[in-house]
Amino acid sequence: MDNVLPDSEQYIDIPTRGATTLDLCYGNIANAYTSKSGHQLGSSDHLNIQLVPAYKQKLKRAPVVTKQRYDWSDDATERLTACLECMDWGVFTESVDTLDEATEVITGYINFCVDCNIPCKAIKVYPKLWKTSFNVPLPKVKSPVELNDFRSVALTCSVMKCFEKVLLSQLVKQTNIHLDPMQFAYRENGVEDAVLLYLQKALSYLDTAKTYVRSTFIDFSSAFNIHVPHFLIHKLEHMNVNPHILLVIHDFLLGKPQRVKMGQTISDIRTSSTGVPQGCVLSPVLFSLYTSECVSKDAECSVIKYANDTVITGYLSGDKGTDRYFSVIDTFVEWCDSHFLQLNVMQTKEIIMDFRKNKANGHMPVVIHGSVVEQVPEYKYLGTRITNNLDWSSNTIAAQKTANQLMFFIRQLKKIHLDNTLLVLFHKSIIQSILTFNLICCYGNLTKANRPKLIALVRLLRK
């Protein structure tokens, strides 16, 4: 066997039949297992062998890494400032002949002053293996033609995701009071509340004569991947987040080793220090905190957010209010530009709900960065299809189609005689959740043609 498997390790080193070792087990990791003898199996003269793992995964073998970091407190900064102000800088310029020599001497002295006045702290950092991720680009459209048509999802290790969940619970507790009230991410029933609030405000306003509603649904270009970590840390400091949590988040965001995986092809490792990889547990809440100060100060316009899904709505009357609506959008765009968030104008859409009898032939379009935002009759917002005439037929038909497709799995599970309890669980968690999602919005306005179809599907599922 040594000739057949020359690069393999043999793990069994105990007698398995009398004083002879007849049973062998090979693997590709040295010293991976230790063998222990057990009882005989029935009347066999061979012993049962238990292989006990003796190795630690590479993730656990990674040593703890520490870094020295300056503690720039107010007192230390004042001491350094006083030290530099009392220095006669002419001493350095008189003793050198070239600019390079002067630069080297002066920077050396400044570093000496920093070392003497600014205390250092040793901090532990994330193991690189925890932060290493595979980025898998998933297409957002059927026929992608550019980078914006892909959504990059970062796949990190399970240990990292567990640690993020622990960190998330503490972060949400400390920042909950600072979140934008119109930000519905990480709230119970947040998706439904965001859609209901949007529709409730629109419908209640449209009850007034000579009014109409304009809504711009903002689409970010790789929202999670491009925001600046230092801006985020500065915002979290103002929210009085625990300093230790700040250090953990700061180290998590910087120096992330990443690879791109397309099918069976894997790229070389590249280190990134911008944004939060989409697919991480912390990504939505960090983005929500990053954009928490971007709110509407106009009572006639609202900015409703669910993580990075944002809709800017203007409640307008006659020709009044259009300028304020455009002003809120311009302010939002300027804020995004100053915080390095890119907008995908091609995927940004606008819906206009205008039921006035004497309405204008056309509405002035929204312009972002010189590009006109497309006005569409229908838009899918957080899983609910909203139309400019508030007709729920398309939303109901889409839910029916999805439920009918999932009925295939119900039939297949019945064929293998799966227990009814599990069938009911599958139905409630998969199919019923689709049919009842935001049902309070659309059920009362179902047409006579769609309501019997929906009821027939529910009756079929009960059987």
C-alpha positions as CSV (number, residue, x, y, z in Angstrom):
1,M,0.0,0.0,0.0
2,D,2.9,2.3,0.6
3,N,3.7,2.0,-3.2
4,V,0.1,2.6,-4.2
5,L,-0.5,5.5,-1.8
6,P,3.0,7.0,-1.3
7,D,1.7,10.5,-0.3
8,S,-1.0,9.2,2.2
9,E,-0.8,8.8,5.9
10,Q,-1.8,5.6,7.7
11,Y,-3.7,6.3,11.0
12,I,-4.1,2.8,12.6
13,D,-1.1,1.8,14.7
14,I,-2.8,-0.7,17.2
15,P,-3.2,-4.4,16.8
16,T,-6.6,-5.3,15.2
17,R,-6.3,-9.1,15.1
18,G,-4.4,-10.6,17.9
19,A,-1.0,-8.9,17.9
20,T,-1.2,-8.0,14.2
21,T,-2.4,-4.8,12.5
22,L,-4.4,-6.0,9.6
23,D,-6.9,-3.1,9.2
24,L,-5.5,0.1,7.7
25,C,-6.9,3.6,7.1
26,Y,-5.2,6.2,4.9
27,G,-5.7,9.9,4.5
28,N,-4.0,13.0,3.1
29,I,-3.4,14.8,6.4
30,A,-0.6,13.9,8.7
31,N,-1.4,13.0,12.3
32,A,-5.1,13.7,11.6
33,Y,-6.5,10.8,13.8
34,T,-5.5,8.6,16.6
35,S,-6.9,5.0,16.7
36,K,-8.6,3.3,19.7
37,S,-9.5,-0.3,19.9
38,G,-13.1,-1.3,20.7
39,H,-15.0,-4.5,21.3
40,Q,-15.3,-7.3,18.8
41,L,-18.2,-7.2,16.3
42,G,-20.3,-10.3,16.9
43,S,-18.3,-13.5,16.5
44,S,-15.6,-11.8,14.4
45,D,-12.0,-11.9,15.5
46,H,-11.5,-8.3,14.3
47,L,-11.8,-5.4,16.7
48,N,-13.9,-2.3,16.2
49,I,-11.6,0.7,15.6
50,Q,-12.5,4.2,16.6
51,L,-10.7,7.1,14.9
52,V,-10.5,10.1,17.1
53,P,-9.7,13.5,15.4
54,A,-6.4,14.7,16.7
55,Y,-6.0,17.7,14.5
56,K,-7.3,21.3,14.6
57,Q,-8.9,22.9,11.6
58,K,-6.7,25.5,9.9
59,L,-9.2,28.2,11.1
60,K,-8.5,27.2,14.8
61,R,-4.7,26.9,14.3
62,A,-4.4,30.5,13.1
63,P,-2.5,32.4,15.8
64,V,-3.9,35.5,17.6
65,V,-2.6,38.6,15.8
66,T,-2.0,41.8,17.7
67,K,-1.2,45.3,16.4
68,Q,0.2,48.4,18.0
69,R,-2.1,51.3,17.6
70,Y,-1.7,54.9,18.8
71,D,-4.3,56.2,21.3
72,W,-5.0,59.7,20.0
73,S,-6.7,61.1,23.1
74,D,-7.2,64.8,23.6
75,D,-4.5,65.0,26.3
76,A,-2.0,63.2,24.2
77,T,-2.8,65.4,21.2
78,E,-2.3,68.5,23.3
79,R,1.1,67.3,24.5
80,L,2.2,66.5,20.9
81,T,1.0,69.9,19.7
82,A,2.9,71.7,22.5
83,C,6.1,69.7,21.7
84,L,5.9,70.6,18.0
85,E,5.1,74.3,18.6
86,C,8.1,75.0,20.8
87,M,10.6,73.5,18.3
88,D,13.0,75.6,16.3
89,W,12.6,74.1,12.8
90,G,15.4,76.2,11.5
91,V,17.8,73.8,13.1
92,F,16.9,71.1,10.6
93,T,16.9,73.3,7.5
94,E,20.4,74.7,8.3
95,S,22.0,71.3,8.8
96,V,21.0,69.8,5.4
97,D,21.7,70.5,1.8
98,T,18.9,68.9,-0.2
99,L,15.1,68.7,0.1
100,D,15.2,64.9,0.5
101,E,17.5,65.2,3.4
102,A,15.4,67.8,5.1
103,T,12.3,65.7,4.6
104,E,13.9,62.6,6.1
105,V,15.3,64.5,9.1
106,I,12.0,66.4,9.9
107,T,9.8,63.3,9.5
108,G,12.1,61.4,11.7
109,Y,11.9,64.0,14.4
110,I,8.1,64.1,14.1
111,N,7.9,60.3,14.5
112,F,10.1,60.6,17.5
113,C,7.8,63.1,19.1
114,V,4.8,61.0,18.3
115,D,6.4,57.9,19.9
116,C,7.2,60.0,23.1
117,N,3.8,61.7,23.5
118,I,1.2,59.4,22.1
119,P,0.7,56.1,24.0
120,C,0.5,52.8,22.1
121,K,-2.1,50.1,22.7
122,A,-1.8,46.5,21.7
123,I,-5.1,45.3,20.2
124,K,-6.1,42.0,18.8
125,V,-7.4,41.8,15.2
126,Y,-9.5,39.4,13.2
127,P,-7.9,36.3,11.9
128,K,-7.5,36.7,8.2
129,L,-9.2,33.4,7.6
130,W,-12.4,34.7,9.3
131,K,-12.5,37.7,7.0
132,T,-11.6,35.8,3.8
133,S,-14.5,35.5,1.5
134,F,-15.5,34.1,-1.9
135,N,-17.4,36.7,-3.9
136,V,-20.0,35.1,-6.1
137,P,-21.6,37.5,-8.7
138,L,-25.3,36.8,-9.1
139,P,-27.2,38.3,-12.1
140,K,-30.0,40.7,-11.2
141,V,-31.5,40.6,-14.7
142,K,-32.0,37.8,-17.2
143,S,-29.4,39.0,-19.7
144,P,-26.6,40.9,-17.8
145,V,-24.4,43.1,-20.0
146,E,-22.6,45.3,-17.4
147,L,-21.2,45.1,-13.8
148,N,-24.3,46.9,-12.4
149,D,-26.4,43.9,-13.6
150,F,-24.6,41.6,-11.1
151,R,-25.0,41.4,-7.3
152,S,-21.8,40.4,-5.6
153,V,-22.5,38.0,-2.6
154,A,-19.7,37.4,-0.2
155,L,-19.5,33.9,1.3
156,T,-17.6,33.8,4.6
157,C,-17.0,31.0,7.0
158,S,-19.6,29.8,9.5
159,V,-17.5,31.0,12.5
160,M,-17.5,34.5,11.1
161,K,-21.3,34.5,10.6
162,C,-21.9,33.3,14.2
163,F,-19.6,36.0,15.6
164,E,-21.4,38.6,13.5
165,K,-24.7,37.6,15.0
166,V,-23.3,38.1,18.5
167,L,-22.0,41.5,17.5
168,L,-25.2,42.4,15.7
169,S,-27.4,42.0,18.8
170,Q,-25.1,44.3,20.8
171,L,-24.9,46.9,18.0
172,V,-28.6,47.1,17.5
173,K,-29.3,47.6,21.2
174,Q,-26.8,50.5,21.4
175,T,-27.9,52.2,18.1
176,N,-31.6,51.6,18.1
177,I,-32.5,55.1,19.3
178,H,-30.3,56.7,16.7
179,L,-31.9,54.9,13.7
180,D,-34.0,56.9,11.3
181,P,-37.7,56.4,12.2
182,M,-38.4,55.8,8.5
183,Q,-35.8,53.0,8.4
184,F,-37.7,49.7,8.8
185,A,-34.8,47.2,8.5
186,Y,-34.2,45.0,11.6
187,R,-37.7,45.7,12.9
188,E,-40.4,43.1,13.4
189,N,-42.6,42.9,10.3
190,G,-40.4,45.7,8.8
191,V,-41.0,44.8,5.2
192,E,-44.8,44.9,5.5
193,D,-44.7,48.0,7.7
194,A,-42.6,49.9,5.1
195,V,-45.0,49.0,2.2
196,L,-48.1,49.7,4.4
197,L,-46.8,53.1,5.5
198,Y,-46.0,54.1,1.9
199,L,-49.4,53.0,0.6
200,Q,-51.3,54.4,3.6
201,K,-49.8,57.9,3.3
202,A,-50.3,57.8,-0.5
203,L,-54.0,56.7,-0.4
204,S,-54.9,59.0,2.5
205,Y,-53.4,62.0,0.6
206,L,-55.1,61.0,-2.7
207,D,-58.5,61.2,-1.0
208,T,-58.2,65.0,-1.2
209,A,-59.3,66.6,-4.4
210,K,-56.8,67.8,-7.0
211,T,-53.9,65.9,-5.4
212,Y,-51.4,63.4,-6.8
213,V,-48.4,61.5,-5.6
214,R,-45.0,61.0,-7.2
215,S,-42.6,58.3,-6.0
216,T,-39.0,57.8,-7.0
217,F,-37.6,54.3,-6.2
218,I,-33.9,54.7,-5.7
219,D,-31.5,52.0,-6.8
220,F,-27.9,52.0,-5.5
221,S,-25.0,50.7,-7.4
222,S,-23.3,48.1,-5.1
223,A,-24.5,50.0,-2.0
224,F,-22.9,47.8,0.6
225,N,-19.5,47.5,-1.2
226,I,-18.5,51.1,-1.7
227,H,-19.3,53.1,1.4
228,V,-16.2,54.5,3.3
229,P,-15.5,52.7,6.6
230,H,-14.0,55.8,8.3
231,F,-17.2,57.7,7.7
232,L,-19.1,54.9,9.3
233,I,-16.8,54.6,12.4
234,H,-17.1,58.4,12.9
235,K,-20.9,58.1,12.8
236,L,-20.9,55.2,15.3
237,E,-18.7,57.3,17.6
238,H,-21.4,60.0,17.7
239,M,-23.9,57.3,18.5
240,N,-21.9,56.4,21.6
241,V,-21.2,52.8,20.5
242,N,-19.0,50.9,22.8
243,P,-15.3,51.6,21.9
244,H,-14.5,47.9,21.9
245,I,-17.3,47.2,19.4
246,L,-15.9,50.1,17.3
247,L,-12.5,48.5,17.2
248,V,-14.0,45.2,16.1
249,I,-16.0,46.7,13.3
250,H,-13.1,48.9,12.2
251,D,-10.8,45.9,11.9
252,F,-13.5,43.8,10.2
253,L,-14.0,46.4,7.5
254,L,-10.3,46.9,6.7
255,G,-8.0,44.5,4.9
256,K,-10.6,41.9,3.8
257,P,-9.0,39.2,1.6
258,Q,-11.5,38.4,-1.2
259,R,-11.7,36.1,-4.2
260,V,-14.1,36.0,-7.0
261,K,-15.7,32.7,-7.9
262,M,-17.3,32.2,-11.3
263,G,-18.3,28.6,-11.8
264,Q,-15.2,26.5,-11.2
265,T,-12.8,29.4,-11.8
266,I,-11.4,31.2,-8.7
267,S,-9.4,34.4,-8.9
268,D,-6.3,35.4,-7.0
269,I,-6.7,37.0,-3.6
270,R,-7.3,40.8,-3.5
271,T,-7.5,42.8,-0.3
272,S,-10.3,45.3,0.0
273,S,-10.8,48.1,2.6
274,T,-14.0,49.6,1.4
275,G,-17.6,48.8,2.2
276,V,-19.2,45.8,3.8
277,P,-19.4,42.7,1.6
278,Q,-23.0,42.0,0.7
279,G,-24.1,38.6,2.2
280,C,-22.5,39.3,5.6
281,V,-24.8,39.5,8.7
282,L,-23.7,43.0,9.6
283,S,-24.1,44.5,6.1
284,P,-27.7,45.8,6.2
285,V,-27.5,47.3,9.7
286,L,-24.2,49.0,9.0
287,F,-25.6,50.5,5.8
288,S,-28.7,51.6,7.7
289,L,-26.6,53.4,10.3
290,Y,-24.4,54.9,7.5
291,T,-27.5,56.5,5.9
292,S,-29.4,57.2,9.1
293,E,-28.9,61.0,8.9
294,C,-30.2,61.2,5.3
295,V,-33.8,62.1,6.0
296,S,-36.4,64.4,4.5
297,K,-37.0,67.7,6.3
298,D,-40.0,68.6,4.2
299,A,-43.4,67.7,5.6
300,E,-44.8,67.2,2.0
301,C,-42.1,64.7,1.1
302,S,-41.0,61.4,2.8
303,V,-38.0,59.2,2.5
304,I,-38.9,55.6,3.4
305,K,-36.1,53.1,3.7
306,Y,-35.6,49.4,4.2
307,A,-31.8,48.9,4.3
308,N,-30.8,50.1,0.8
309,D,-34.3,50.0,-0.7
310,T,-35.3,53.7,-0.7
311,V,-38.4,55.5,-2.0
312,I,-38.7,59.3,-2.1
313,T,-42.4,60.3,-2.2
314,G,-43.8,63.8,-2.9
315,Y,-47.4,64.6,-1.9
316,L,-48.4,67.3,-4.4
317,S,-51.4,69.5,-5.1
318,G,-51.9,71.2,-8.5
319,D,-48.6,72.6,-9.7
320,K,-47.5,73.3,-6.2
321,G,-44.9,71.3,-4.4
322,T,-43.1,70.0,-7.5
323,D,-40.0,72.2,-6.8
324,R,-39.9,70.9,-3.2
325,Y,-40.1,67.3,-4.4
326,F,-37.2,67.9,-6.8
327,S,-35.3,69.7,-4.1
328,V,-35.6,66.7,-1.7
329,I,-34.3,64.4,-4.5
330,D,-31.4,66.8,-5.3
331,T,-30.5,66.9,-1.6
332,F,-30.6,63.1,-1.4
333,V,-28.3,62.8,-4.5
334,E,-25.9,65.4,-3.1
335,W,-25.7,63.6,0.2
336,C,-25.0,60.3,-1.6
337,D,-22.2,61.9,-3.7
338,S,-20.6,63.4,-0.6
339,H,-20.6,60.0,1.1
340,F,-19.3,58.1,-1.9
341,L,-22.6,56.2,-2.6
342,Q,-23.3,55.7,-6.3
343,L,-26.8,55.7,-7.8
344,N,-27.8,53.4,-10.6
345,V,-29.9,55.8,-12.6
346,M,-30.8,53.3,-15.2
347,Q,-32.6,51.1,-12.6
348,T,-34.1,54.0,-10.7
349,K,-37.8,54.4,-11.6
350,E,-40.6,56.8,-10.9
351,I,-44.3,56.1,-10.5
352,I,-46.9,58.9,-10.7
353,M,-50.4,58.3,-9.1
354,D,-52.5,61.0,-10.6
355,F,-56.3,60.5,-10.7
356,R,-57.2,64.2,-11.4
357,K,-59.7,64.8,-14.3
358,N,-58.0,67.9,-15.6
359,K,-54.4,66.7,-15.2
360,A,-51.6,67.9,-17.4
361,N,-50.5,65.8,-20.5
362,G,-47.1,65.1,-19.0
363,H,-45.1,65.5,-15.8
364,M,-41.7,67.0,-15.7
365,P,-39.2,64.1,-15.3
366,V,-36.8,63.7,-12.4
367,V,-33.2,64.2,-13.6
368,I,-30.2,62.7,-11.7
369,H,-26.7,63.4,-12.8
370,G,-28.0,64.6,-16.2
371,S,-29.9,61.4,-16.8
372,V,-33.7,61.3,-16.9
373,V,-35.4,58.8,-14.5
374,E,-37.8,56.6,-16.4
375,Q,-41.5,56.9,-15.5
376,V,-43.1,53.4,-15.3
377,P,-46.7,52.2,-14.7
378,E,-45.6,49.4,-12.3
379,Y,-42.8,48.8,-9.9
380,K,-42.0,45.9,-7.6
381,Y,-41.2,47.4,-4.1
382,L,-40.1,45.0,-1.4
383,G,-42.0,42.1,-3.0
384,T,-45.2,44.0,-3.7
385,R,-46.1,45.1,-7.2
386,I,-47.4,48.7,-7.1
387,T,-49.1,50.3,-10.1
388,N,-49.9,53.9,-10.9
389,N,-53.6,53.1,-11.0
390,L,-53.5,51.0,-7.8
391,D,-54.7,47.9,-9.6
392,W,-53.6,44.8,-7.8
393,S,-54.2,42.3,-10.6
394,S,-50.5,41.9,-11.5
395,N,-49.5,41.4,-7.9
396,T,-52.2,38.8,-7.4
397,I,-51.3,37.0,-10.6
398,A,-47.6,36.9,-9.7
399,A,-48.4,35.4,-6.3
400,Q,-50.7,32.8,-7.8
401,K,-48.1,31.7,-10.4
402,T,-45.4,31.3,-7.7
403,A,-47.8,29.3,-5.5
404,N,-48.8,27.1,-8.4
405,Q,-45.1,26.4,-9.1
406,L,-44.5,25.5,-5.5
407,M,-47.5,23.1,-5.5
408,F,-45.2,20.7,-7.5
409,F,-43.1,20.2,-4.4
410,I,-46.3,19.5,-2.3
411,R,-47.3,16.8,-4.8
412,Q,-43.8,15.2,-4.8
413,L,-43.7,15.1,-1.0
414,K,-47.2,13.5,-0.9
415,K,-45.9,10.8,-3.3
416,I,-43.2,9.7,-0.9
417,H,-45.8,9.7,1.9
418,L,-44.3,12.5,4.0
419,D,-45.9,13.0,7.3
420,N,-48.8,15.5,7.3
421,T,-47.2,17.5,10.0
422,L,-44.2,18.3,7.8
423,L,-46.5,18.9,4.8
424,V,-48.4,21.5,6.8
425,L,-45.1,23.1,8.0
426,F,-43.9,23.3,4.4
427,H,-47.2,24.8,3.3
428,K,-47.2,27.5,6.0
429,S,-43.6,28.5,5.7
430,I,-43.3,28.5,1.9
431,I,-46.6,28.8,0.1
432,Q,-48.9,30.5,2.7
433,S,-46.3,33.2,3.4
434,I,-46.3,34.1,-0.3
435,L,-50.1,34.2,-0.6
436,T,-50.7,36.2,2.6
437,F,-47.7,38.6,2.2
438,N,-49.2,42.2,2.3
439,L,-52.6,40.7,1.8
440,I,-54.1,43.5,3.8
441,C,-53.1,45.9,0.9
442,C,-54.6,44.1,-2.0
443,Y,-57.3,41.7,-0.9
444,G,-60.1,44.3,-0.6
445,N,-59.4,45.6,-4.1
446,L,-59.2,42.2,-5.9
447,T,-61.2,42.0,-9.1
448,K,-64.0,39.5,-9.6
449,A,-61.8,37.6,-12.0
450,N,-58.8,37.2,-9.6
451,R,-60.6,36.6,-6.3
452,P,-62.2,33.2,-7.3
453,K,-58.8,32.0,-8.6
454,L,-57.1,32.9,-5.3
455,I,-59.9,31.2,-3.3
456,A,-59.7,28.1,-5.5
457,L,-56.0,27.8,-4.9
458,V,-56.4,28.1,-1.1
459,R,-59.0,25.4,-1.2
460,L,-56.7,23.1,-3.2
461,L,-54.0,23.6,-0.7
462,R,-56.3,22.6,2.2
463,K,-56.8,19.1,0.7
